[in-house]
Amino acid sequence: MKLITYALTGAFMLASTTAFAESHETPGENMQLMMLETALAAGDAEAGKKVFKKCKACHTLGEGAKSRTGPPLNNIIGAGLGEFEGFKYSKGMMAMSEEGIVWTIENLTAFLTKPRNFIAKTKMSYSGLKKEADRANLIAYLATFTTVEDE
């Protein structure tokens, strides 16, 4: 099995992932690529890097990323909620994980808008990102840390 890291090059196809937002299945490679392309097209990853500074106290990204107060955020797009092994998630997060909820762009947007509205009793104390552009840019930045398996 070969791993492909999705890069910020080329033209990005806009794809709707709305139908996938409430899916209870892990996305296939094509759906995950569509989500990545959508995230990258909708936001500015470089600007998202600046927004991520608000997240750095609790979360890490990149090679060697480890848990802090929150789990690392590598490969978050298309992942199931509560999947980072060894991190102790809230009961609310685990309940959604058991339902098979996936981190789609729409779910990430909802969570980043107001975490406590998306997941009841989440341990995340951050109140949310008010600006739509900040959320889109942060998601685009997170997309640059997502690896898709090539089967």
C-alpha positions as CSV (number, residue, x, y, z in Angstrom):
1,M,0.0,0.0,0.0
2,K,1.5,3.3,-1.1
3,L,0.7,6.6,0.7
4,I,0.2,9.9,-1.2
5,T,0.4,13.2,0.6
6,Y,-1.9,15.7,-1.0
7,A,0.0,18.8,-2.0
8,L,-1.0,22.4,-2.7
9,T,-0.3,22.2,-6.4
10,G,-2.4,22.3,-9.5
11,A,-6.0,23.2,-10.0
12,F,-8.5,22.0,-7.5
13,M,-11.8,20.5,-8.5
14,L,-14.7,21.9,-6.5
15,A,-16.7,19.0,-5.2
16,S,-19.7,19.0,-2.9
17,T,-19.4,16.9,0.2
18,T,-22.8,17.9,1.6
19,A,-24.3,14.5,1.0
20,F,-21.4,12.9,2.8
21,A,-21.7,15.2,5.9
22,E,-24.0,12.9,7.8
23,S,-22.5,9.7,6.5
24,H,-21.8,6.9,8.9
25,E,-19.0,5.4,6.9
26,T,-15.3,6.1,6.5
27,P,-14.9,7.9,3.2
28,G,-13.3,6.1,0.3
29,E,-10.2,7.4,-1.3
30,N,-12.1,9.4,-4.0
31,M,-14.4,11.0,-1.5
32,Q,-11.5,12.0,0.7
33,L,-9.6,13.5,-2.2
34,M,-12.8,15.4,-3.2
35,M,-13.0,16.7,0.4
36,L,-9.3,17.8,0.4
37,E,-9.7,19.5,-3.0
38,T,-12.8,21.3,-1.7
39,A,-11.1,22.4,1.5
40,L,-8.0,23.6,-0.4
41,A,-10.1,25.5,-3.0
42,A,-12.4,27.1,-0.3
43,G,-9.6,28.5,1.9
44,D,-6.1,29.9,2.0
45,A,-3.8,27.4,3.7
46,E,-1.1,30.0,4.3
47,A,-3.7,32.2,6.1
48,G,-4.9,29.1,7.9
49,K,-1.4,28.5,9.3
50,K,-1.8,31.9,11.1
51,V,-5.2,30.9,12.4
52,F,-3.7,27.6,13.7
53,K,-1.7,29.6,16.2
54,K,-4.9,29.7,18.2
55,C,-4.9,25.9,18.3
56,K,-1.2,25.3,19.0
57,A,-1.5,25.4,22.7
58,C,-3.6,22.2,22.6
59,H,-3.0,20.5,19.3
60,T,0.0,19.6,17.1
61,L,0.5,18.9,13.4
62,G,3.1,17.4,11.2
63,E,5.7,14.7,11.6
64,G,6.1,13.5,15.2
65,A,2.8,15.2,16.3
66,K,1.8,14.1,19.8
67,S,-1.2,14.6,22.1
68,R,-1.4,17.6,24.3
69,T,-4.6,18.8,25.9
70,G,-6.1,17.8,22.5
71,P,-5.1,15.1,20.0
72,P,-2.8,15.8,17.0
73,L,-4.7,16.9,13.9
74,N,-2.9,15.1,11.2
75,N,-5.2,13.3,8.8
76,I,-8.3,14.8,10.3
77,I,-10.3,15.4,7.1
78,G,-12.2,12.2,6.4
79,A,-11.3,10.6,9.7
80,G,-13.9,9.3,12.1
81,L,-14.4,11.4,15.3
82,G,-12.3,10.2,18.3
83,E,-10.0,8.0,16.3
84,F,-6.5,9.0,17.5
85,E,-5.3,6.0,19.5
86,G,-4.3,6.7,23.1
87,F,-6.2,10.0,23.5
88,K,-8.9,10.1,26.1
89,Y,-11.9,11.8,24.4
90,S,-15.0,13.2,26.0
91,K,-18.1,11.0,26.3
92,G,-19.9,13.2,23.8
93,M,-17.1,12.7,21.2
94,M,-17.0,9.0,21.8
95,A,-20.8,8.7,21.4
96,M,-20.5,10.4,18.0
97,S,-17.6,8.2,17.2
98,E,-19.7,5.1,17.9
99,E,-22.3,6.5,15.5
100,G,-19.6,6.6,12.8
101,I,-19.6,10.3,12.3
102,V,-16.7,11.5,10.1
103,W,-14.8,14.8,10.1
104,T,-16.2,16.2,6.8
105,I,-15.7,19.8,5.9
106,E,-19.2,20.6,7.0
107,N,-18.6,18.8,10.4
108,L,-15.3,20.6,10.9
109,T,-16.9,23.9,10.1
110,A,-19.7,23.3,12.5
111,F,-17.3,22.2,15.2
112,L,-15.0,25.1,14.7
113,T,-17.9,27.6,14.7
114,K,-19.0,26.5,18.2
115,P,-17.6,23.2,19.5
116,R,-20.1,22.8,22.4
117,N,-23.0,23.1,20.0
118,F,-21.6,20.3,17.8
119,I,-20.5,17.9,20.5
120,A,-22.4,17.9,23.8
121,K,-20.0,18.0,26.7
122,T,-16.8,18.3,24.6
123,K,-13.6,18.7,26.6
124,M,-12.5,21.4,24.1
125,S,-12.7,24.7,26.0
126,Y,-12.2,27.0,23.0
127,S,-15.4,28.9,22.2
128,G,-15.0,28.8,18.4
129,L,-13.9,30.8,15.4
130,K,-16.4,33.6,14.6
131,K,-15.1,34.4,11.1
132,E,-16.2,32.1,8.2
133,A,-12.9,32.9,6.4
134,D,-10.8,31.9,9.4
135,R,-12.7,28.5,9.5
136,A,-12.2,27.9,5.8
137,N,-8.5,28.9,6.0
138,L,-7.9,26.7,9.0
139,I,-9.6,23.7,7.3
140,A,-7.5,24.4,4.1
141,Y,-4.3,24.3,6.3
142,L,-5.4,21.1,8.0
143,A,-5.9,19.6,4.6
144,T,-2.2,20.0,3.9
145,F,-1.6,17.5,6.7
146,T,-3.8,14.8,5.3
147,T,-2.5,11.7,3.7
148,V,-4.7,9.6,1.4
149,E,-4.0,5.9,0.9
150,D,-3.5,4.9,-2.7
151,E,-4.8,1.3,-3.1
